[in-house]
Amino acid sequence: MQDPGAWAAPLTDSICADASLTGGKAAGLHQLLTAGLPVPPGYVLPLPVFEAHLPAAVPAHKPERPAINDDLRTTLARICQELSPGGEAVVVRSSAIGEDSAQASFAGQHATYYYVDAESIDKAVVDCWLSLWSEQALDYRAERDAGAFGMAVIIQRMVQAERSGVCFSCDPTGKHPDQAVLEATWGLGAALVDGRVSPDRFHIDESGRITARRIARKRLKVAEDLRDRNGSRLEPIPLKQQTEPAVSDIEAAQLATMARQIAADTGTAQDVEWAIDGDEVFLLQSRPITGQPPVTPKVEGRWVLFKPTAENFSEPMTPMTVDLLRRVVPPFGRFIGGRFYVNVDLLARLLPWDLDDESLADVLLMRPLPESTQLSPGRVAGLVALLSGAYLTGGVGWHRTANLDLSKLSAFESRCRQVLDAGDIKALPALTQLVLNDHPFRPAGEFAVQANISSVRYFILIEALRRLLSRWAPDFDETKLALICSGGADMLSQQMVEGVRELAAEAAADSNFAETLKRDDVDLQGAVLALGEYHPFAIALERFMNRFGHRCVRELELMTPRWWENNTTVLAMVRSFLAREPERTEPYGLRLAAEDELHQALKHRWQRRIADYLAERIRYYVTLRENTRYYHTMAMDVVRQKLKALEQTLLQTGRLRCEDDLFFLEYQEAMALELGQLEWQDVEERIRERRLHYQDRALQTPPDTFNLEARIPVLSDDGRMLMGDCASPGVATGRARIIHDPTLAGDLKAGEILVAPYTDPAWTPLFPGAAAIIVEVGSFLSHAGTVAREYQVPCLVDVHGATTRISDGAELRVNASEGWVEVLTP
């Protein structure tokens, strides 16, 4: 070994090549340095140092804390002086024997300490050694039979990482083995490792081209220069910076090239940890990719993804949201991996058709049934008996919502306000009171959730209308039904779009403010604050928030901030309208023309009366369904506010350490924290594990079914033709814009084709001006189709793999009427 002292060796020393002495992490860093790659300078305390302080160490018995040898203490002081002569800090990292091997990565299992100075380095070294005996590390070791037991320790110069992340030399999921995958965030990578930040994600091909990107909202970071080392490691990121990519395309390509070089040198696909200080790139770690492609969990019974939930967000729900919702949803399904699935065998008994498994999955996934599907007399009789029983018990509510004045739903808003103001009502009772609302004599308008469920009867009505027209008017263009059955101006989601349009008009009236909003580098919230509270735009914005501020992306997820908490989303919509200036559509005249065409296709007056009655009922229930969503999301806002108040109490008492940790607990665990029955140390590890599991599940596409084969829309052999279901008819050609988050879509241009994984009401303002809409998860009855029909925008839903098979900027031809999209040019 070289100086300073026999207790430590520089990472450049040949001893570091021996992973049995210095651990896999140190051996990997030595190999990177040997290859001429940028690694922060550092030293390693090899295995004999550990053995000198902790002789006869075995997993079964955690030893007492050892005292540091005087010679080692002197050596550590010298290392600190050399690596941080200005007294900045060093990083102390574990390098366990067997760590970062092809069999076991031990990722996140052992200790790492940032911002370590000369006074605390002794403690950090001993803590790294003792992390061998942490409960999670011992469990991990036992599961993988990791072999040798011992710990080396790495001490490196602390990189003031303004940006950091990981780069996989090939896609670890196995979906795109020829592409590197880069994840990036602001600040140190600890927030990424802990699962507290959703990173930006890039796919890079071998030429360095970005083939796919997903820019996340990065709300927190571990600061690159932590001033208060005893305070919280996490600090908020400025709003403008949250949605900016953490790396440029050039930097992403550079990091991917390095990862591929390391993989070629080692002969194994690599997971590379990196950091950027200013413009200088550093590699902090490289290990074999040990993760396997995600395995579908084994589940008893047959289950189908509940489409109305999946249509609104593809990410899983957090443990708190799952725990609360499972207490109030009807017992026809269950949560699997944070997503809601319905019981196939239970619902199959309620359907009036004899169906094979594939057709059964189609029905439950809300796909159109073939015209040849025949009713089963026996099943119809059973369904009639069941509905009769349901009518006897719930028919009053059925009737009360059949002709409800939609303005009466505002009574639910008053009910929400009462529950919110009642300080003695906690989150779970608030949810049950607002969702179940079992008081039979309350005004019908207070039963927003029940009215929403009642409105689904239009599923039956629209199928009945289709069947009748196929017999009575076989030559009528069925795509015109989308116009005839559209909801109209009473729909609150359409009024929300008009509200954004009015905000854009107010902004445009102040030319200086409008130009400020259009700038790419503008702080949107700061620009509004600079106007003052009496500016017409500020007044209009407050009016909009008073009405729609409880809405947000992923409205059913309790962790999601509402617009009233963070108005950046709304301001981004306003900027989008200023940039695109979408034309206003007036579908009323088109609907009258379509109705006249239908009347001419029907031979008899009684047929026209039946068709008109069904169309009127469908329009009513479509509007009722959309409007009740506006109100029952108020209930979710009330529950969120109750939980956030509890979270603040727990943060102040030290029983929680970070914002949003509460949502990775279940309700009873949160109550136990409030009562002092649990403390932070009791829940810290379970929160971390649940965050990491949540991040893993968020990257996975949920299976449509469990233990049941479902139809996958057929694609052309060359991948240029994708199939889907028509939600709003029409034909369009334009360039694709892949968007995963509507708040990041300010540059969507008029005439571009919006391609999204899902849509909910927060996406609605993007619809006007889009040439067409393509959605991975959806149905004719989904929000995307409902609103697209209002704005006469062609919309194709249930297009499997749309956001991955279609490249951003590709030229597309969409024929929503016939259910296909063709990629013309990549």
C-alpha positions in Angstrom: 0.0 0.0 0.0 1.0 3.6 -0.6 1.0 6.5 1.8 -0.7 8.1 3.7 0.0 5.2 6.1 -0.4 1.5 5.8 -4.1 1.6 6.8 -5.3 3.0 3.4 -4.6 2.6 -0.3 -5.4 5.1 -3.1 -8.1 3.9 -5.5 -5.4 3.8 -8.1 -3.4 1.2 -6.2 -3.3 -2.3 -7.7 -4.6 -3.8 -4.4 -8.0 -2.3 -5.3 -8.3 -4.6 -8.2 -8.8 -7.4 -5.7 -12.5 -7.3 -4.8 -12.0 -9.9 -2.0 -9.8 -7.3 -0.2 -11.5 -4.0 -1.1 -15.0 -5.0 -2.0 -16.8 -4.8 -5.3 -17.5 -1.1 -5.2 -13.8 -0.1 -4.8 -12.7 -2.7 -7.4 -15.2 -1.2 -9.8 -13.9 2.3 -9.2 -10.3 1.1 -9.7 -11.2 -0.4 -13.0 -12.9 2.9 -14.1 -9.7 4.9 -13.2 -7.5 2.4 -15.0 -9.7 2.9 -18.1 -9.1 6.7 -17.9 -12.7 7.5 -16.9 -13.4 10.5 -14.6 -13.7 9.3 -11.0 -13.3 11.5 -7.9 -9.9 10.9 -6.1 -10.1 8.7 -3.0 -8.8 6.0 -0.8 -10.0 2.6 0.4 -9.6 1.0 3.9 -9.3 -2.6 2.9 -10.7 -5.7 4.6 -7.7 -6.2 7.0 -8.6 -2.8 8.6 -12.1 -4.0 9.3 -10.8 -7.3 10.7 -8.3 -5.5 13.0 -11.2 -3.6 14.6 -13.9 -6.3 14.4 -12.2 -9.7 14.6 -14.3 -12.9 14.1 -17.2 -10.9 12.7 -20.2 -13.1 11.8 -23.7 -12.1 10.7 -25.4 -13.8 13.6 -23.9 -11.5 16.3 -23.7 -7.7 16.0 -20.6 -6.6 17.9 -20.2 -3.6 20.2 -19.0 -0.4 18.6 -15.2 -0.6 18.3 -12.7 2.2 19.1 -10.7 3.5 16.2 -7.0 2.6 16.3 -4.8 5.7 16.8 -2.8 5.0 13.6 -6.0 4.8 11.6 -7.3 8.0 13.2 -4.0 9.8 12.0 -4.4 8.3 8.6 -8.0 9.5 8.3 -7.0 13.0 9.3 -4.4 13.0 6.5 -6.9 11.7 3.9 -9.3 14.5 4.9 -6.6 17.1 4.5 -5.5 15.8 1.1 -9.0 15.4 -0.4 -10.6 18.5 1.1 -7.7 21.0 1.9 -10.3 23.8 2.2 -12.3 21.8 4.8 -15.2 21.2 2.4 -16.1 17.6 3.1 -15.6 14.0 1.9 -17.9 11.2 1.3 -17.6 7.9 3.2 -19.0 4.9 1.4 -19.3 1.2 2.2 -17.7 -1.4 -0.1 -18.8 -4.8 1.3 -17.1 -7.9 0.2 -19.4 -9.4 -2.5 -21.1 -6.1 -3.1 -21.7 -5.0 -6.7 -21.2 -8.5 -8.0 -23.2 -10.1 -10.8 -25.1 -12.1 -8.1 -25.8 -9.4 -5.6 -25.7 -5.6 -5.9 -26.5 -4.8 -2.3 -27.9 -1.5 -3.7 -28.9 0.8 -0.9 -28.4 -1.9 1.8 -25.2 -0.5 3.3 -24.3 3.0 4.6 -23.1 6.0 2.7 -22.3 9.3 4.4 -22.1 12.7 2.6 -20.7 16.0 3.9 -18.2 14.2 6.3 -15.6 16.5 7.8 -12.4 15.6 9.8 -14.3 15.7 13.1 -16.9 13.1 12.1 -14.9 10.9 9.8 -14.1 8.3 12.5 -17.7 7.8 13.3 -18.7 7.5 9.7 -16.1 4.8 9.1 -17.4 2.8 12.0 -21.0 3.3 11.0 -20.2 1.9 7.6 -18.7 -1.2 9.1 -21.7 -1.7 11.4 -24.1 -1.3 8.5 -23.2 -4.9 7.7 -25.5 -5.8 10.5 -28.5 -3.7 9.4 -31.7 -5.7 9.3 -32.3 -5.1 5.6 -28.7 -6.0 4.6 -28.8 -9.2 6.6 -32.1 -10.2 5.0 -30.7 -9.4 1.5 -27.6 -11.4 2.2 -29.6 -14.4 3.5 -31.9 -14.3 0.4 -28.9 -14.4 -2.0 -26.4 -16.4 0.0 -23.9 -13.7 -0.6 -20.9 -15.5 0.7 -17.9 -13.7 2.4 -18.7 -11.3 5.2 -16.7 -8.2 5.6 -16.5 -4.5 4.8 -14.0 -2.2 3.2 -14.6 1.6 3.3 -14.1 4.1 0.5 -13.3 7.8 1.3 -13.5 10.2 -1.7 -13.6 13.9 -2.4 -17.1 15.1 -2.2 -18.5 16.0 -5.6 -20.8 19.1 -5.3 -23.3 17.4 -7.5 -25.7 19.9 -9.1 -27.1 17.0 -11.1 -26.9 13.3 -10.7 -28.4 9.9 -11.6 -27.8 6.5 -13.0 -27.2 5.2 -16.5 -27.9 1.6 -17.6 -25.8 0.5 -20.6 -28.9 -1.4 -21.7 -32.6 -1.2 -20.8 -32.8 -3.2 -17.5 -36.4 -4.1 -18.2 -35.4 -6.0 -21.3 -37.9 -4.2 -23.5 -35.2 -2.2 -25.5 -32.0 -4.1 -25.1 -30.2 -2.1 -27.8 -30.8 1.2 -25.9 -29.2 2.8 -22.9 -31.4 4.2 -20.2 -30.5 7.3 -18.2 -32.2 8.6 -15.1 -31.4 12.1 -13.9 -32.4 14.5 -11.1 -31.2 17.7 -9.5 -28.7 17.6 -6.6 -27.2 14.5 -5.1 -28.4 11.1 -6.1 -29.5 10.1 -2.6 -33.0 11.4 -3.2 -33.2 9.1 -6.2 -31.8 6.1 -4.3 -34.3 6.7 -1.5 -37.2 6.8 -3.9 -38.2 10.4 -2.9 -37.8 11.8 -6.4 -39.2 10.6 -9.7 -36.3 11.2 -12.2 -36.2 12.3 -15.8 -35.8 9.2 -18.0 -34.1 9.1 -21.4 -33.6 6.2 -23.9 -30.5 6.6 -26.0 -29.7 4.5 -29.0 -26.1 3.5 -30.1 -25.8 6.6 -32.3 -26.4 8.8 -29.2 -29.9 9.8 -30.4 -32.6 10.3 -27.7 -35.4 7.9 -28.8 -37.7 8.6 -25.9 -37.8 11.0 -23.0 -39.9 11.5 -20.0 -39.3 14.7 -18.0 -40.6 14.3 -14.4 -41.7 17.0 -11.9 -38.7 16.9 -9.5 -40.0 18.7 -6.4 -37.1 18.0 -4.0 -33.4 17.5 -4.0 -30.5 16.7 -1.7 -28.5 19.9 -1.9 -25.1 19.8 -3.5 -23.9 22.2 -0.7 -25.7 21.4 2.5 -25.1 24.2 4.9 -27.0 22.8 7.9 -25.8 19.3 8.3 -28.0 18.7 11.2 -31.2 19.8 9.4 -33.2 18.1 6.7 -31.2 16.8 3.7 -34.0 17.6 1.3 -34.9 21.1 0.1 -37.5 22.2 -2.4 -36.6 22.9 -6.0 -37.8 26.2 -7.6 -41.0 25.7 -9.5 -39.5 26.7 -12.8 -36.7 24.2 -12.4 -38.9 21.3 -11.4 -40.0 20.6 -14.9 -36.7 21.3 -16.7 -34.6 18.4 -17.9 -31.7 17.8 -15.5 -29.4 16.9 -18.4 -29.0 18.1 -22.0 -29.2 15.7 -24.9 -25.5 16.0 -25.4 -24.8 15.1 -21.8 -27.2 12.2 -21.9 -25.4 10.8 -25.0 -22.0 11.3 -23.4 -23.0 9.4 -20.3 -24.6 6.6 -22.4 -21.3 6.3 -24.3 -19.4 5.9 -21.1 -21.8 3.3 -19.8 -21.4 1.3 -23.0 -17.6 1.6 -22.8 -17.6 0.2 -19.3 -19.9 -2.6 -20.3 -17.6 -3.5 -23.2 -14.5 -3.5 -20.9 -16.2 -5.6 -18.3 -18.1 -7.9 -20.6 -21.3 -7.3 -18.5 -24.2 -4.8 -18.8 -23.6 -2.0 -16.3 -25.5 0.2 -13.9 -23.4 3.4 -13.6 -23.9 6.1 -11.0 -22.8 9.6 -12.1 -22.8 13.2 -11.0 -22.1 16.6 -12.7 -20.5 19.5 -10.9 -20.7 22.5 -13.2 -19.8 21.1 -16.5 -17.5 18.4 -15.1 -18.8 14.8 -15.3 -17.8 12.2 -12.6 -18.5 8.5 -12.4 -19.2 7.5 -8.8 -19.9 3.8 -9.1 -20.4 1.0 -11.7 -21.8 -2.4 -11.1 -23.4 -5.2 -13.1 -27.1 -4.9 -13.8 -28.5 -7.5 -11.4 -32.2 -6.6 -11.7 -34.3 -8.9 -13.8 -37.3 -7.9 -16.0 -40.3 -7.4 -13.7 -42.1 -10.6 -12.9 -45.9 -10.5 -13.0 -47.1 -11.3 -9.4 -48.9 -14.5 -8.9 -52.5 -13.8 -8.0 -55.3 -16.2 -7.2 -58.5 -15.8 -9.3 -59.2 -14.0 -12.5 -59.0 -10.2 -12.7 -59.3 -7.4 -15.3 -57.9 -3.9 -15.0 -60.6 -1.4 -14.0 -60.6 0.8 -17.0 -62.3 3.9 -15.5 -59.4 4.2 -13.1 -56.6 3.3 -15.6 -57.9 5.8 -18.1 -57.1 8.6 -15.6 -53.6 7.7 -14.7 -51.2 4.8 -15.5 -49.1 5.1 -12.3 -49.9 3.0 -9.3 -51.6 4.5 -6.3 -49.7 5.2 -3.1 -50.2 2.9 -0.1 -52.3 5.6 1.8 -54.6 6.1 -1.2 -55.0 2.3 -1.7 -55.7 1.8 2.0 -58.4 4.5 2.2 -60.1 3.7 -1.1 -60.3 0.0 -0.5 -62.6 0.8 2.5 -65.2 2.6 0.4 -65.2 0.9 -3.1 -67.8 -1.7 -3.8 -66.6 -5.3 -3.2 -66.3 -6.3 -6.9 -62.5 -5.8 -7.1 -59.2 -5.4 -5.3 -56.0 -3.5 -5.6 -53.0 -5.3 -7.1 -49.7 -3.5 -7.2 -51.4 -0.2 -6.6 -53.9 -0.6 -9.4 -57.6 -1.6 -9.2 -58.8 -4.8 -10.8 -62.3 -6.2 -11.1 -63.3 -9.8 -10.3 -64.0 -11.4 -13.7 -65.9 -14.4 -12.4 -68.2 -12.2 -10.3 -69.0 -9.7 -13.0 -69.4 -12.5 -15.7 -72.5 -13.6 -13.8 -74.0 -10.2 -14.3 -73.6 -10.0 -18.1 -76.4 -11.0 -20.4 -74.2 -12.8 -23.0 -72.5 -16.2 -23.2 -68.9 -15.1 -23.9 -65.6 -16.8 -24.3 -62.7 -15.6 -22.2 -61.3 -13.2 -24.8 -64.7 -11.6 -25.4 -65.3 -11.4 -21.7 -62.0 -9.6 -21.2 -63.1 -7.2 -24.0 -66.4 -6.4 -22.3 -64.7 -5.7 -19.0 -62.0 -3.6 -20.7 -64.9 -1.6 -22.2 -64.1 -2.5 -25.8 -66.8 -2.7 -28.4 -68.6 -6.0 -28.7 -68.9 -7.6 -32.2 -72.3 -7.2 -33.8 -72.7 -11.0 -33.9 -72.8 -11.2 -30.0 -76.1 -12.8 -29.0 -78.0 -12.4 -25.8 -78.4 -15.5 -23.6 -82.1 -15.9 -22.5 -81.0 -17.6 -19.3 -78.5 -14.9 -18.4 -81.0 -12.2 -19.3 -83.5 -13.7 -16.9 -80.9 -13.9 -14.1 -79.8 -10.3 -14.8 -83.4 -9.1 -14.7 -83.9 -10.8 -11.3 -80.7 -9.3 -10.0 -81.6 -5.8 -11.2 -85.1 -6.1 -9.8 -83.6 -6.9 -6.4 -81.2 -4.0 -6.8 -84.1 -1.7 -7.8 -86.0 -2.6 -4.7 -83.1 -1.6 -2.5 -81.6 1.3 -4.5 -84.3 2.3 -6.9 -85.0 5.6 -5.1 -81.5 6.8 -5.8 -81.8 5.5 -9.4 -84.9 7.7 -9.9 -83.6 10.7 -8.0 -80.6 10.9 -10.4 -82.6 10.2 -13.6 -83.7 13.8 -14.1 -81.6 15.7 -11.6 -81.1 19.3 -12.2 -77.3 19.4 -12.7 -77.1 22.7 -10.8 -78.3 20.9 -7.7 -75.0 19.1 -7.5 -73.5 22.2 -6.0 -75.0 21.0 -2.7 -72.2 18.5 -2.6 -69.7 21.4 -2.5 -71.4 22.8 0.6 -71.2 19.3 2.2 -67.5 19.1 1.4 -67.0 22.5 3.1 -68.8 21.4 6.2 -66.7 18.2 6.5 -63.5 20.2 5.9 -64.3 22.8 8.6 -65.1 20.1 11.2 -61.8 19.7 13.0 -62.8 16.6 14.8 -63.4 14.7 11.5 -60.3 12.9 10.4 -59.4 11.7 6.9 -61.1 8.3 6.9 -64.4 9.4 8.4 -64.3 12.4 6.0 -64.0 10.0 3.1 -66.7 7.7 4.2 -69.1 10.5 4.9 -68.6 12.1 1.5 -68.4 9.0 -0.6 -70.9 6.7 1.1 -73.2 9.4 2.4 -75.7 6.9 3.8 -78.2 9.6 5.0 -81.3 8.8 2.8 -83.0 12.2 3.3 -80.2 14.5 2.1 -80.8 16.4 -1.1 -80.0 14.3 -4.2 -77.3 16.8 -5.2 -75.2 15.7 -2.2 -74.9 12.2 -3.6 -72.3 13.0 -6.2 -70.5 9.7 -6.1 -73.8 7.7 -6.2 -75.0 9.9 -9.1 -71.7 9.1 -10.9 -72.3 5.4 -10.5 -75.9 5.8 -11.6 -74.8 7.6 -14.8 -73.1 4.4 -16.1 -76.5 3.3 -17.3 -75.7 5.2 -20.5 -73.3 2.3 -21.3 -76.4 0.2 -21.8 -78.3 2.9 -23.6 -75.7 3.6 -26.2 -75.3 -0.1 -26.9 -79.1 -0.4 -27.3 -79.1 2.6 -29.7 -76.3 1.1 -31.8 -78.1 -2.2 -32.0 -81.4 -0.6 -33.0 -79.8 1.5 -35.7 -78.0 -1.5 -37.1 -81.5 -2.9 -37.8 -83.5 0.2 -38.6 -80.9 2.2 -40.5 -78.0 0.0 -41.5 -76.7 2.6 -44.0 -76.4 5.3 -41.3 -72.8 6.3 -40.6 -72.5 5.1 -37.0 -69.6 7.5 -36.3 -72.1 10.3 -36.4 -73.5 9.0 -33.1 -70.5 10.7 -31.4 -72.0 14.0 -32.5 -75.5 13.2 -31.7 -74.7 11.9 -28.2 -72.2 14.7 -27.2 -72.8 16.4 -23.8 -72.9 20.0 -24.7 -72.2 23.3 -22.9 -73.4 22.1 -19.5 -70.4 19.9 -19.2 -68.0 21.3 -16.5 -64.9 19.9 -18.1 -65.7 21.9 -21.2 -66.4 25.0 -19.1 -63.0 24.5 -17.5 -61.4 24.7 -21.0 -63.4 27.9 -21.7 -62.1 29.2 -18.3 -58.5 28.6 -19.4 -59.3 30.3 -22.7 -60.7 33.3 -20.9 -57.5 33.4 -18.8 -55.4 33.4 -22.0 -57.5 36.3 -23.3 -56.8 38.3 -20.1 -53.1 37.5 -20.5 -53.1 38.5 -24.1 -54.7 41.9 -23.2 -51.5 42.8 -21.5 -49.0 42.4 -24.3 -45.9 42.6 -22.0 -47.3 40.0 -19.6 -48.2 37.7 -22.6 -44.7 37.9 -24.0 -43.3 37.2 -20.6 -45.4 34.1 -20.2 -44.3 32.8 -23.6 -40.6 32.9 -22.7 -39.0 29.5 -22.1 -37.0 30.7 -19.1 -39.8 32.5 -17.2 -40.8 31.7 -13.7 -44.6 31.5 -14.3 -45.6 32.0 -10.6 -43.1 34.9 -10.2 -44.5 36.6 -13.3 -48.0 36.5 -11.9 -47.0 37.7 -8.5 -45.2 40.7 -10.1 -48.6 41.8 -11.6 -50.1 42.5 -8.2 -53.4 41.2 -6.8 -55.5 43.8 -8.6 -54.3 43.1 -12.2 -57.2 41.7 -14.3 -55.3 38.5 -14.9 -54.7 37.9 -11.2 -58.4 38.5 -10.5 -59.4 36.1 -13.2 -56.9 33.5 -12.0 -58.3 33.7 -8.5 -61.8 33.3 -9.9 -60.7 30.3 -11.9 -59.0 28.7 -8.8 -62.1 29.2 -6.7 -64.1 27.1 -9.1 -61.6 24.6 -10.4 -58.7 24.7 -8.0 -59.5 21.3 -6.5 -58.6 19.6 -9.7 -55.3 18.3 -10.8 -53.5 15.5 -12.8 -54.2 12.1 -11.3 -57.2 13.4 -9.2 -57.8 10.1 -7.3 -54.3 10.0 -6.0 -54.2 11.7 -2.6 -50.5 12.5 -2.8 -51.0 14.8 -5.9 -51.0 18.5 -5.1 -54.2 20.3 -6.3 -54.2 23.3 -8.5 -55.0 25.6 -5.6 -51.8 24.4 -3.9 -49.6 24.9 -7.0 -51.0 26.9 -9.9 -48.1 26.2 -12.2 -50.1 23.6 -14.2 -52.9 26.2 -14.9 -50.3 28.8 -15.9 -48.7 26.3 -18.3 -52.1 25.7 -19.8 -52.6 29.5 -20.3 -49.1 29.7 -21.9 -50.1 26.8 -24.2 -53.2 28.6 -25.3 -51.2 31.8 -26.0 -48.8 29.8 -28.1 -51.3 27.7 -30.0 -54.4 30.0 -30.1 -56.7 27.0 -30.8 -59.9 27.8 -32.6 -63.2 27.5 -30.8 -65.4 24.7 -32.1 -69.2 25.0 -32.2 -70.5 21.4 -32.4 -74.2 22.3 -31.9 -74.8 23.0 -35.6 -73.0 19.8 -36.6 -75.0 17.9 -34.1 -78.3 19.2 -35.6 -77.1 18.2 -39.0 -76.2 14.7 -37.8 -79.7 14.4 -36.1 -81.4 15.4 -39.3 -79.4 12.8 -41.2 -80.4 10.2 -38.7 -84.1 11.1 -39.0 -83.9 10.8 -42.8 -82.3 7.3 -42.4 -85.2 6.1 -40.1 -88.4 5.2 -42.0 -90.9 5.5 -39.2 -91.8 8.4 -36.8 -91.9 6.0 -33.8 -88.3 4.9 -34.6 -87.2 8.5 -34.7 -88.9 9.1 -31.3 -87.1 6.1 -29.7 -83.8 7.2 -31.2 -84.2 10.8 -30.0 -85.2 9.6 -26.5 -82.2 7.4 -26.2 -79.9 10.1 -27.6 -81.3 12.6 -25.1 -80.8 10.2 -22.2 -77.3 9.4 -23.3 -76.4 13.1 -23.5 -77.8 13.7 -20.0 -75.9 10.8 -18.4 -72.7 11.7 -20.3 -72.9 15.2 -18.8 -73.9 13.8 -15.4 -70.9 11.5 -15.3 -68.4 14.2 -16.2 -70.0 16.7 -13.8 -70.1 14.4 -10.9 -66.4 13.7 -11.3 -65.9 17.4 -10.8 -67.7 17.1 -7.5 -66.4 13.8 -6.1 -62.8 15.0 -6.7 -63.7 17.7 -4.2 -64.1 14.9 -1.7 -60.5 13.7 -2.5 -59.3 17.3 -2.0 -61.0 17.4 1.5 -59.3 14.1 2.4 -56.0 15.3 1.2 -56.2 18.5 3.3 -57.0 16.4 6.4 -54.0 14.2 5.7 -51.7 17.2 5.0 -52.7 18.7 8.3 -51.8 15.5 10.1 -48.5 15.4 8.2 -47.6 18.8 9.4 -48.2 17.8 13.0 -46.0 14.7 12.5 -43.2 16.7 10.9 -43.2 19.2 13.7 -43.0 16.4 16.3 -40.2 14.6 14.5 -42.3 11.5 13.8 -42.0 12.1 10.1 -39.0 13.6 8.4 -40.0 14.4 4.8 -43.1 15.8 3.0 -45.2 13.1 1.4 -43.8 10.3 3.5 -47.3 10.0 5.0 -48.6 8.7 1.7 -46.3 5.7 2.0 -48.0 4.6 5.2 -51.3 3.0 5.7 -54.0 4.9 7.7 -53.7 2.9 10.9 -49.9 3.4 10.9 -50.4 7.2 10.5 -52.9 7.1 13.4 -50.4 5.2 15.5 -47.8 7.9 14.8 -50.2 10.6 15.8 -50.9 8.8 19.1 -47.2 8.3 19.8 -47.5 4.5 19.5 -45.0 4.6 16.7 -41.9 6.8 16.2 -39.9 7.7 13.1 -37.4 4.9 13.6 -40.3 2.4 13.5 -41.5 3.5 10.1 -38.4 4.9 8.4 -37.4 1.7 6.6 -40.9 0.7 5.6 -41.4 4.1 4.0 -38.1 3.8 2.1 -39.0 0.3 0.8 -42.5 1.3 -0.2 -41.1 4.4 -2.1 -38.7 2.2 -4.0 -41.4 -0.4 -4.8 -43.7 2.4 -5.9 -41.0 3.8 -8.3 -40.4 0.3 -9.7 -44.1 -0.3 -10.3 -44.5 3.2 -11.9 -42.1 2.2 -14.6 -44.0 -1.0 -15.4 -47.0 -1.2 -17.7 -49.8 -2.9 -15.7 -51.1 -6.1 -17.2 -54.7 -5.8 -18.5 -55.6 -9.1 -16.9 -54.5 -11.8 -14.4 -55.2 -15.4 -15.3 -57.3 -14.5 -18.3 -56.2 -14.0 -21.9 -57.1 -10.6 -23.4 -57.1 -9.5 -27.0 -54.1 -7.3 -28.0 -54.9 -5.1 -30.9 -53.1 -6.4 -34.0 -50.1 -4.4 -35.3 -48.6 -4.6 -38.7 -45.5 -6.7 -39.1 -43.3 -3.7 -39.6 -44.7 -1.8 -36.6 -45.9 1.2 -38.8 -49.6 0.5 -38.2 -51.2 0.6 -34.8 -54.8 -0.4 -34.0 -57.1 1.1 -31.5 -60.8 1.9 -30.8 -62.6 5.0 -32.0 -63.6 7.4 -29.3 -64.2 10.4 -31.5 -64.4 10.0 -35.3 -62.3 11.8 -37.9 -59.2 11.6 -40.0 -56.0 13.8 -39.5 -52.4 14.0 -40.5 -49.7 15.6 -38.4 -46.5 15.3 -36.3 -46.7 13.3 -33.1 -46.0 15.0 -29.7 -45.4 12.4 -27.0 -46.6 13.9 -23.7 -46.6 12.1 -20.3 -47.5 15.1 -18.2 -49.9 17.8 -19.4 -48.0 20.4 -17.3 -45.0 20.0 -19.5 -46.8 20.5 -22.8 -46.5 24.2 -23.3 -44.9 23.7 -26.7 -47.7 21.6 -28.1 -48.4 23.4 -31.4 -51.7 23.7 -33.2 -52.0 20.8 -35.7 -49.8 18.4 -33.8 -51.1 15.0 -32.8 -51.2 14.5 -29.0 -50.0 11.0 -28.0 -50.5 10.3 -24.3 -50.5 7.3 -22.0 -53.9 8.3 -20.5 -55.9 11.4 -20.0 -58.0 12.9 -17.2 -59.7 16.4 -16.9 -56.3 18.1 -16.4 -55.4 17.2 -20.0 -58.6 18.7 -21.4 -57.1 22.2 -22.3 -54.7 20.4 -24.6 -57.5 19.1 -26.8 -58.5 22.2 -28.7 -56.1 22.8 -31.5 -54.7 19.3 -31.6 -55.1 17.6 -34.9 -55.9 14.3 -33.3 -55.5 12.5 -30.0 -54.0 9.0 -29.4 -54.3 7.4 -26.0 -52.8 4.2 -24.8 -55.5 3.5 -22.2 -59.1 4.5 -22.8 -62.5 3.6 -24.3 -65.3 5.3 -26.2 -66.8 6.1 -22.8 -63.7 7.6 -21.3 -63.0 11.2 -20.5 -60.7 11.5 -23.5 -63.4 10.4 -25.9 -66.1 12.4 -24.2 -64.3 15.7 -24.4 -62.7 15.0 -27.8 -66.2 14.6 -29.2 -67.2 18.0 -27.8 -64.3 19.6 -29.7 -64.6 17.6 -32.8 -61.1 16.2 -32.5 -60.4 12.7 -33.9 -59.5 10.5 -30.9 -58.2 6.9 -31.0 -58.0 5.1 -27.6 -56.7 1.7 -26.4 -53.7 2.0 -28.7 -51.2 -0.4 -27.0 -47.7 0.9 -26.7 -48.5 4.2 -28.4 -46.0 6.3 -26.4 -43.1 3.8 -27.0 -43.9 2.6 -30.6 -44.4 6.2 -31.9 -41.4 8.5 -31.9 -41.7 12.1 -30.9 -42.0 14.2 -34.1 -43.0 11.2 -36.3 -45.4 12.0 -39.2 -48.7 10.2 -38.5 -51.9 9.5 -40.4 -54.8 8.9 -37.9 -58.1 7.4 -39.1 -60.0 7.3 -35.8 -63.2 6.4 -37.6 -61.7 3.1 -38.7 -59.6 2.6 -35.6 -56.0 2.9 -36.8 -52.9 5.1 -36.9 -50.1 4.8 -39.5 -46.5 6.0 -38.9 -45.6 7.7 -42.2 -42.1 8.9 -41.3 -40.1 8.3 -38.1 
